[in-house]
């Protein structure tokens, strides 16, 4: 099993654990948006959206840029490779375990048919 930075995984999965933050990422995948636009889209206060964007920004999933009074959000530099590799390691582990379970079940079925 590959070991990854615990702090990075914690920040990423904490950010992704909230439906609003996942929605923000989906929205920013379509187009950059200001915090005001995001707050309107998600029917939230500016303060609430700033907190969500802050969590996403700390995880590297969103980057913000201030021009005058407008703070524009866009997808961050994180490509989720570390998180994907962590998930894939566990997917492979579970897949191998289920394959072994399938073999045991098939063996038990064959033994049951012989009796």
N, C-alpha and C positions, 0 to 999 in steps of 0.2 A: 504494500500500500504506500503510495506517495504521500509524504507529509508536506503540508502547506502552512503558510503563515496563519496562525490562529486568529490574530487580530484582524487581518484582512478578510478572512472568511466570515468572522463574526460581524464586521461592519457591513459586508455585502449582503449576507443573509438577513441581518436585521433590517437593512434598507428594503430588501425585496419581500419581507414578511408582511408588509402593509399593502392592502389593495389600492389605496390612493397613490402610493409611491409607484407601484407597478403601472398604474394608469398614466401617471406623469411620464414615465419612461416610454410607454407606448405612444403618447402624444408627441413627445420630443423626437421619437423615431420618425414621425411624419414631417415635423417642422419645428424649428426653434420657436420659443414663445417667451413672453415676459411673465414675471411672477403674477402680475395682475391678470393676464389672459388665462393662466393656469388656475388661479383662484376662482375666476368667473366660471371656467369650464367645469370645475369640480364643486362649485357652490360652497366655497370656503372663504374665510376671512384672509386678508393678506398675511396676517401674522401666522395663521395656521399653515398656509402654503409655504411661507418662508421657512418654517420649521421642517416641513417635509423635504423641501429642496435642500436644506442644510444637511439633513441625514444622507440624502442621495449624493450630495457634493463630498461629504467626508468619506464616503465609500468609493469615490472616484467615478460614480455612475453619471453624474451631471456636472457640468461646468457652467459658471455664471460669469457674465461680463456686464459691467455697469457703464452705461453711456448716458450722462446727464442724470435724470431721475429714474430712468428705466433700467431694470436689471433683467437682462435677457438670459434665458437658460437654453442649453443645448446638451446633447449627449456628451458624456465625459470620455476620458481616455481609456477607462476600464473596458476591456472587451470580454470580461467574464471568463477568460481562459483558465485562471486558477480555480474558479468556482466550478467550471465545467469539468476540469480534470478531477477535482475532488468528487463530484457526483459520479463521474464515469468510473472511478475506482470502486465505489460502492455498488454501482450498477453491475460491474463485472463480478464482484464478490457474490452478490445475490443471485446473479445468473448462474454462476458455477454451483452454488448451493442448491438451486432449484433443479439444475441438470442432474445433480447427484440424487436428489429426492425422486425425480422421475425414474432414474435407473432402479432405485430400491422398490418403487411401486410396481414397475414392470416385472421385476424379479419375483415379488410377492404374488402378482397375478399369475405368472407362469407356474409357480409352486402350487398355488391354489387350484389351477386347472389340472395338474397332475394327480391331485388327491381324489 
